[in-house]
Amino acid sequence: MKKAVITILGTIGGYCKDDRGIYNEQIQEALYKSEIEDIKETKDKNSLPILIKTYSKEYDIIPIHTTCAKDIQQQVLKNSNDETVTKFEIKDEYKIKDDQNYDETFRQIDDIISSYDKVIVDVSHGYRHLPILMIVNVIMQNIENINKIEKIIFAKELEKNKIYQFIDLKRYLDLANITYALTTFDRNYTVANNMKVNDHALNDFLNDLSKFSKHILANSLDELLTNSNKKKSVTTKLINQINNILENENENFVSLNRLLKKSLEHLKDIEKLKDKIDYEKLYYLSENMYKKGYLLNSITLLSEAVGMYCTARLKDISPEIADFINEYEEKANLEKNNPRNYFKIYTLYNQSKVFYTSKVYRGIFLNVEVTSKKSEVKQKLKKWNQGAEKITELIKKELQEDNELKILIRNIDQIRNNLAHANSSKRLTDVEDEIKKVLDDFQQMISNI
């Protein structure tokens, strides 16, 4: 495993003349305290000798430098009392080719960091933009691989030119990752699977955020909204986790409060849907997905919502019809993950819509195909189908034609079919307008109940 300590060299009181570094003999040693366990409290003229003494046995020491900084720092090393330090050579291969070309410098830094498996970065020194470019690259590297950046060392000034303290800034990388995750979640629910941080509790939170993203993009409503004695929905878990983070006294989390509160309010709005009628749940989720830009998800949810609505309307015809449909729903939900189940929710919602779109309903409503070889099961299914024939005739006899609902169902299905086939015949803006209209029409329809 390749490991490196990457630092940026400064001129530490010397000066540059014709791009050459002039060492200042008057440079005094300073006291370097440390919050970092690896580094012992010591006196020295600069952080580079300390890094060499601490890490050179296990890590490559890579000083990124200008010619001026190299001249001065090499002199510092020669004046050291430590043989490991005096023998250290600052290699020209790590010289910044053009310190005014920020793009090229950034690429150099990226190439160096990318060539190692484990990296400790020191940003205690360096001229203006160099530590900034280093930090930006470290943030990028950390998003890609949480295990790569081990430390971000910085010599915090306690007393000018006299006392410094080494601190580790890596904890801010966790904040950067969480900020990125929360921001993308807020925009479009996309949370990278490999997004990690070092804090275990925050890692659990990011994992559940990713699960929520997968479930809502897959329209897995049970996972989002269903709570039981044995299992909490992922929405409820996230709400609890955010509340715990907000109540945490760790000052590092304070900067996350605004984004966390924004996500919390949205998740609470989602959780409130569990108390609504099924087709209302789907309508609000459909509207939400439309706002996030997921048009196919939106129209798919709305198509299912209108199927649920049609089913509810059929139940209102008579108690007998309601009992029959309720029994079918129970059987379908009982074994909804069983591919051999004879009762399917999709069939219920789809056939319910057909009643409102066809002048004459052809077939038998909720009739099931008898394929079982077991005589007992066959008899039960045949009896069910006899009931289905009776219910079908009852619905035909009592159902009132609803032209507004018929048009809405056809418009929704047409939009969904168009989008599902690569949107071949519509401009995106036209589709957005069409979905907005059917959302408004459906909202108006259910609000009149």
C-alpha positions as CSV (number, residue, x, y, z in Angstrom):
1,M,0.0,0.0,0.0
2,K,1.5,3.3,-1.1
3,K,1.3,6.0,1.6
4,A,2.4,9.7,1.5
5,V,2.6,12.8,3.5
6,I,2.0,15.7,1.1
7,T,3.0,19.2,2.3
8,I,3.4,22.6,0.7
9,L,6.6,24.5,1.3
10,G,6.7,28.1,2.3
11,T,9.5,30.7,2.6
12,I,9.2,31.0,6.4
13,G,10.8,34.4,6.8
14,G,13.2,34.2,3.9
15,Y,12.7,36.0,0.6
16,C,13.0,35.4,-3.1
17,K,15.4,37.1,-5.5
18,D,15.4,36.3,-9.2
19,D,13.3,33.2,-8.3
20,R,16.0,32.0,-5.9
21,G,15.3,31.6,-2.2
22,I,17.4,33.5,0.3
23,Y,17.6,31.9,3.7
24,N,17.2,34.1,6.7
25,E,19.8,33.1,9.3
26,Q,17.8,34.8,12.0
27,I,14.9,32.3,11.8
28,Q,14.2,31.1,15.4
29,E,12.8,27.9,16.5
30,A,9.1,27.9,17.6
31,L,7.3,25.5,20.0
32,Y,5.0,23.1,18.2
33,K,2.3,21.6,20.4
34,S,0.1,19.0,19.0
35,E,-3.5,17.6,19.2
36,I,-2.4,14.9,16.8
37,E,-1.3,11.7,18.6
38,D,1.4,10.9,16.0
39,I,3.2,14.2,16.4
40,K,5.0,14.9,19.7
41,E,5.5,18.3,21.1
42,T,8.8,19.7,19.9
43,K,10.7,22.8,18.9
44,D,11.8,23.5,15.3
45,K,12.0,26.2,12.7
46,N,9.3,24.8,10.5
47,S,6.8,21.9,10.1
48,L,8.7,20.1,7.4
49,P,11.4,18.7,9.6
50,I,8.8,17.6,12.1
51,L,6.8,15.7,9.4
52,I,10.0,14.0,8.2
53,K,10.9,12.9,11.7
54,T,7.4,11.7,12.4
55,Y,6.4,9.9,9.2
56,S,9.4,9.2,6.9
57,K,9.7,5.6,8.1
58,E,6.2,4.6,6.8
59,Y,5.3,7.3,4.3
60,D,6.8,9.0,1.3
61,I,7.4,12.7,2.2
62,I,6.3,14.8,-0.7
63,P,7.1,18.6,-0.5
64,I,5.3,20.5,-3.2
65,H,7.3,23.6,-3.8
66,T,8.5,26.5,-5.9
67,T,12.2,27.0,-6.6
68,C,12.3,29.8,-4.0
69,A,10.7,27.8,-1.3
70,K,12.9,24.8,-2.0
71,D,16.1,26.8,-1.6
72,I,15.0,28.1,1.8
73,Q,13.6,24.9,3.1
74,Q,16.6,22.8,2.1
75,Q,18.8,25.1,4.1
76,V,16.4,24.6,7.1
77,L,16.9,20.9,6.8
78,K,20.7,21.1,6.6
79,N,20.7,23.1,9.9
80,S,18.8,20.4,11.7
81,N,20.3,18.3,14.5
82,D,18.5,15.2,13.3
83,E,20.3,13.0,10.7
84,T,17.0,11.8,9.1
85,V,16.2,15.4,8.4
86,T,19.6,16.5,7.2
87,K,19.7,13.7,4.7
88,F,16.3,14.4,3.3
89,E,16.3,15.8,-0.3
90,I,13.6,17.9,-1.7
91,K,13.1,16.4,-5.2
92,D,12.6,18.5,-8.3
93,E,9.8,16.3,-9.5
94,Y,7.5,17.9,-7.0
95,K,8.3,21.4,-8.2
96,I,5.3,23.5,-9.2
97,K,5.9,24.1,-12.9
98,D,4.0,27.4,-13.1
99,D,2.5,28.7,-9.8
100,Q,0.5,31.3,-11.7
101,N,-1.3,28.6,-13.8
102,Y,-3.9,27.4,-11.3
103,D,-5.3,24.7,-13.5
104,E,-2.0,23.1,-14.1
105,T,-1.0,23.3,-10.4
106,F,-4.4,21.7,-9.5
107,R,-3.7,18.9,-12.0
108,Q,-0.2,18.4,-10.4
109,I,-1.7,18.1,-7.0
110,D,-4.4,15.8,-8.2
111,D,-1.9,13.5,-9.9
112,I,0.2,13.2,-6.8
113,I,-2.7,12.5,-4.4
114,S,-4.3,10.1,-6.9
115,S,-1.1,8.0,-7.1
116,Y,-1.3,7.0,-3.4
117,D,-3.6,4.7,-1.4
118,K,-3.3,6.6,1.9
119,V,-2.5,10.3,2.2
120,I,-1.8,12.7,5.0
121,V,-2.0,16.3,3.8
122,D,-0.2,19.3,5.5
123,V,-1.5,22.7,4.7
124,S,0.4,24.7,7.4
125,H,2.4,26.7,4.8
126,G,2.4,27.6,1.1
127,Y,1.6,30.8,-0.8
128,R,-2.0,31.9,-0.9
129,H,-3.8,29.7,-3.5
130,L,-1.7,26.6,-3.0
131,P,-3.2,25.4,0.2
132,I,-6.7,26.2,-1.2
133,L,-6.1,24.2,-4.3
134,M,-4.9,21.3,-2.1
135,I,-8.0,21.5,0.1
136,V,-10.3,21.5,-2.9
137,N,-8.7,18.4,-4.3
138,V,-8.8,16.7,-0.9
139,I,-12.5,17.3,-0.7
140,M,-12.9,15.7,-4.2
141,Q,-10.7,12.8,-3.3
142,N,-12.7,12.2,0.0
143,I,-16.0,12.1,-1.8
144,E,-14.6,9.4,-4.1
145,N,-12.9,7.4,-1.3
146,I,-13.5,8.1,2.4
147,N,-10.6,6.0,3.5
148,K,-7.9,7.7,1.4
149,I,-7.3,11.0,3.4
150,E,-6.0,10.1,6.8
151,K,-5.4,13.6,8.2
152,I,-5.3,17.2,7.2
153,I,-2.6,18.7,9.3
154,F,-2.5,22.4,10.1
155,A,-0.2,24.4,12.4
156,K,-2.5,26.7,14.2
157,E,-0.8,29.9,15.4
158,L,-1.1,30.4,19.2
159,E,1.6,33.1,19.5
160,K,3.1,34.7,16.4
161,N,6.5,33.1,15.5
162,K,6.7,31.5,18.9
163,I,4.0,28.9,19.6
164,Y,2.0,26.7,17.1
165,Q,-0.3,23.8,17.6
166,F,-0.9,21.0,15.1
167,I,-4.5,20.2,14.6
168,D,-6.4,17.8,12.3
169,L,-9.0,19.4,10.0
170,K,-10.2,16.1,8.6
171,R,-13.5,16.4,10.5
172,Y,-14.5,19.1,8.1
173,L,-14.4,16.6,5.3
174,D,-17.3,14.8,7.0
175,L,-19.3,18.0,7.0
176,A,-18.5,18.5,3.3
177,N,-19.7,15.0,2.4
178,I,-22.9,15.3,4.5
179,T,-23.6,18.8,3.0
180,Y,-23.2,17.3,-0.5
181,A,-25.5,14.4,0.4
182,L,-28.2,16.6,1.9
183,T,-28.1,19.1,-0.9
184,T,-28.5,16.5,-3.7
185,F,-31.2,14.7,-1.6
186,D,-33.1,18.0,-1.4
187,R,-32.8,18.6,-5.1
188,N,-33.6,15.3,-6.6
189,Y,-33.2,12.5,-4.0
190,T,-30.0,11.3,-5.4
191,V,-27.6,10.1,-2.7
192,A,-24.4,8.3,-3.8
193,N,-24.1,4.7,-2.4
194,N,-20.5,5.2,-1.6
195,M,-21.0,8.4,0.4
196,K,-19.3,7.7,3.7
197,V,-18.0,9.6,6.8
198,N,-16.0,8.6,9.8
199,D,-18.6,9.1,12.4
200,H,-20.6,5.8,12.7
201,A,-23.9,7.5,13.6
202,L,-23.6,9.8,10.6
203,N,-22.7,6.9,8.4
204,D,-26.0,5.1,9.5
205,F,-27.8,8.3,8.6
206,L,-26.3,8.5,5.2
207,N,-27.1,4.8,4.6
208,D,-30.7,5.4,5.4
209,L,-30.8,8.5,3.3
210,S,-29.6,6.4,0.4
211,K,-32.3,3.8,1.2
212,F,-35.0,6.4,1.2
213,S,-33.7,7.6,-2.2
214,K,-33.9,4.1,-3.7
215,H,-37.4,3.4,-2.3
216,I,-38.9,6.7,-3.4
217,L,-37.4,6.5,-6.9
218,A,-38.7,2.9,-7.2
219,N,-42.1,4.0,-5.9
220,S,-41.7,1.5,-2.9
221,L,-44.4,3.2,-0.8
222,D,-44.5,0.5,1.9
223,E,-40.9,1.0,2.8
224,L,-41.5,4.8,3.0
225,L,-44.7,5.0,4.9
226,T,-45.5,1.7,6.7
227,N,-44.6,1.4,10.4
228,S,-45.1,-1.7,12.5
229,N,-44.2,-3.0,15.9
230,K,-41.3,-4.8,14.4
231,K,-40.1,-2.3,11.9
232,K,-40.0,1.4,11.4
233,S,-40.3,2.9,8.0
234,V,-37.1,4.4,6.5
235,T,-38.9,7.9,6.7
236,T,-39.5,7.6,10.4
237,K,-35.9,6.4,11.0
238,L,-34.5,9.4,9.1
239,I,-36.7,11.8,11.1
240,N,-35.4,10.3,14.4
241,Q,-31.8,10.4,13.2
242,I,-32.0,14.0,12.2
243,N,-33.6,15.0,15.5
244,N,-30.7,13.2,17.3
245,I,-28.1,15.0,15.2
246,L,-29.8,18.4,15.9
247,E,-29.9,17.7,19.6
248,N,-26.2,16.6,19.6
249,E,-24.0,19.1,21.5
250,N,-21.1,18.5,19.1
251,E,-20.2,21.9,17.6
252,N,-19.0,20.3,14.4
253,F,-22.7,19.6,13.5
254,V,-23.9,23.2,14.0
255,S,-23.1,24.2,10.4
256,L,-25.4,21.4,9.2
257,N,-28.5,22.6,11.0
258,R,-30.0,24.6,8.2
259,L,-29.8,21.7,5.7
260,L,-30.9,19.1,8.3
261,K,-33.9,21.2,9.3
262,K,-34.9,21.6,5.6
263,S,-34.7,17.8,5.1
264,L,-36.5,17.2,8.3
265,E,-39.5,19.3,7.3
266,H,-39.7,17.5,4.0
267,L,-39.5,14.1,5.6
268,K,-42.3,15.1,8.1
269,D,-44.5,16.1,5.1
270,I,-43.9,12.6,3.6
271,E,-44.6,10.9,6.9
272,K,-47.9,12.7,7.2
273,L,-49.1,11.0,4.1
274,K,-49.5,7.7,6.0
275,D,-52.8,9.0,7.4
276,K,-54.3,9.9,4.1
277,I,-56.4,7.8,1.7
278,D,-54.3,5.6,-0.5
279,Y,-55.0,7.5,-3.7
280,E,-54.3,10.8,-1.9
281,K,-50.9,9.5,-0.8
282,L,-50.0,8.6,-4.4
283,Y,-51.3,12.0,-5.7
284,Y,-49.1,13.9,-3.3
285,L,-46.1,11.8,-4.0
286,S,-46.7,12.1,-7.7
287,E,-46.9,15.9,-7.3
288,N,-43.6,15.8,-5.3
289,M,-41.8,13.7,-8.0
290,Y,-43.0,16.1,-10.6
291,K,-41.5,19.0,-8.7
292,K,-38.2,17.1,-8.5
293,G,-38.2,16.5,-12.2
294,Y,-38.9,12.8,-12.2
295,L,-41.7,12.9,-14.8
296,L,-42.0,9.1,-15.5
297,N,-42.2,8.4,-11.7
298,S,-44.7,11.2,-11.3
299,I,-47.1,10.0,-14.1
300,T,-46.7,6.3,-13.0
301,L,-47.7,7.2,-9.5
302,L,-50.6,9.3,-10.8
303,S,-51.8,6.4,-13.0
304,E,-51.8,4.1,-10.0
305,A,-53.6,6.8,-7.9
306,V,-56.4,7.2,-10.4
307,G,-56.7,3.4,-10.4
308,M,-57.1,3.4,-6.6
309,Y,-59.6,6.3,-7.0
310,C,-61.7,4.2,-9.4
311,T,-61.6,1.3,-7.1
312,A,-62.9,3.5,-4.2
313,R,-65.7,4.8,-6.5
314,L,-66.7,1.2,-7.3
315,K,-66.8,0.4,-3.6
316,D,-69.2,3.3,-3.0
317,I,-71.8,1.6,-5.3
318,S,-72.9,-0.9,-2.7
319,P,-71.7,-2.7,0.5
320,E,-71.8,-6.0,-1.4
321,I,-69.4,-4.7,-4.1
322,A,-67.2,-3.1,-1.4
323,D,-66.9,-6.3,0.6
324,F,-65.9,-8.2,-2.5
325,I,-63.2,-5.7,-3.5
326,N,-62.0,-5.5,0.1
327,E,-61.6,-9.2,0.2
328,Y,-59.6,-9.2,-3.1
329,E,-57.4,-6.4,-1.7
330,E,-56.7,-8.4,1.5
331,K,-55.8,-11.5,-0.5
332,A,-53.6,-9.5,-2.8
333,N,-51.7,-7.7,0.0
334,L,-51.3,-10.9,2.0
335,E,-49.1,-12.5,-0.6
336,K,-48.1,-9.5,-2.7
337,N,-44.5,-10.7,-3.0
338,N,-45.6,-14.2,-4.1
339,P,-45.4,-14.4,-7.9
340,R,-47.9,-17.4,-7.8
341,N,-50.5,-15.4,-5.9
342,Y,-53.8,-15.4,-7.8
343,F,-54.8,-12.0,-6.5
344,K,-52.9,-9.0,-7.8
345,I,-53.3,-5.3,-6.8
346,Y,-52.3,-4.1,-10.2
347,T,-55.2,-6.1,-11.7
348,L,-57.6,-4.5,-9.3
349,Y,-56.6,-1.0,-10.1
350,N,-56.3,-1.5,-13.8
351,Q,-59.6,-3.3,-14.2
352,S,-61.3,-0.6,-12.1
353,K,-60.2,2.0,-14.6
354,V,-61.5,0.0,-17.5
355,F,-65.0,0.3,-16.1
356,Y,-64.9,4.0,-16.5
357,T,-63.2,4.1,-19.9
358,S,-65.2,1.4,-21.8
359,K,-68.8,1.8,-23.0
360,V,-69.2,-1.9,-22.4
361,Y,-67.1,-3.8,-19.8
362,R,-66.0,-7.0,-21.5
363,G,-64.8,-9.9,-19.3
364,I,-65.3,-10.6,-15.6
365,F,-64.1,-8.1,-13.0
366,L,-61.4,-9.6,-10.8
367,N,-61.8,-13.1,-12.3
368,V,-58.7,-15.2,-11.5
369,E,-57.1,-17.9,-13.6
370,V,-57.3,-21.3,-12.0
371,T,-53.9,-23.0,-12.6
372,S,-53.5,-24.9,-9.2
373,K,-53.4,-28.7,-9.3
374,K,-54.8,-28.9,-5.8
375,S,-58.5,-29.7,-5.8
376,E,-59.2,-27.7,-2.7
377,V,-57.6,-24.6,-4.1
378,K,-59.4,-25.1,-7.4
379,Q,-62.7,-25.3,-5.7
380,K,-62.1,-22.1,-3.7
381,L,-61.0,-20.2,-6.9
382,K,-64.0,-21.4,-8.9
383,K,-66.3,-20.2,-6.1
384,W,-64.4,-16.9,-6.2
385,N,-65.0,-16.6,-9.9
386,Q,-68.7,-17.2,-9.5
387,G,-68.8,-14.3,-7.1
388,A,-66.8,-12.2,-9.5
389,E,-69.4,-12.8,-12.3
390,K,-72.2,-11.6,-9.9
391,I,-70.2,-8.5,-8.9
392,T,-69.4,-7.7,-12.5
393,E,-73.1,-7.6,-13.4
394,L,-73.9,-5.5,-10.3
395,I,-71.4,-2.9,-11.2
396,K,-72.5,-2.8,-14.9
397,K,-76.1,-2.3,-13.7
398,E,-75.4,0.4,-11.1
399,L,-72.3,2.3,-12.4
400,Q,-72.9,5.9,-13.5
401,E,-70.9,7.1,-16.5
402,D,-68.4,9.8,-15.6
403,N,-67.1,11.5,-18.8
404,E,-64.6,13.7,-16.9
405,L,-63.0,10.8,-15.2
406,K,-62.9,8.8,-18.4
407,I,-61.0,11.6,-20.2
408,L,-58.6,12.0,-17.3
409,I,-57.7,8.3,-17.2
410,R,-57.1,8.3,-20.9
411,N,-54.9,11.4,-20.8
412,I,-52.8,10.0,-17.9
413,D,-52.4,6.6,-19.6
414,Q,-51.4,8.3,-22.9
415,I,-48.8,10.5,-21.2
416,R,-47.4,7.5,-19.3
417,N,-47.2,5.3,-22.4
418,N,-45.5,8.1,-24.3
419,L,-42.9,8.6,-21.5
420,A,-42.3,4.9,-21.1
421,H,-41.4,4.7,-24.8
422,A,-38.6,7.2,-24.7
423,N,-40.8,10.2,-25.1
424,S,-40.6,9.8,-28.8
425,S,-43.3,12.1,-29.9
426,K,-43.3,15.0,-27.4
427,R,-41.0,17.8,-26.4
428,L,-40.0,17.8,-22.7
429,T,-41.7,21.1,-22.0
430,D,-44.9,19.8,-23.5
431,V,-44.9,16.7,-21.4
432,E,-44.2,18.8,-18.2
433,D,-47.3,20.9,-19.1
434,E,-49.4,17.9,-19.7
435,I,-48.5,16.3,-16.4
436,K,-49.1,19.5,-14.6
437,K,-52.6,19.7,-16.1
438,V,-53.6,16.1,-15.2
439,L,-52.2,16.6,-11.7
440,D,-54.4,19.7,-11.3
441,D,-57.4,17.9,-12.8
442,F,-57.0,14.9,-10.4
443,Q,-56.5,17.1,-7.4
444,Q,-59.7,19.0,-8.3
445,M,-61.5,15.8,-8.7
446,I,-60.5,14.3,-5.3
447,S,-61.1,17.6,-3.5
448,N,-64.7,17.5,-4.6
449,I,-65.4,14.3,-2.7
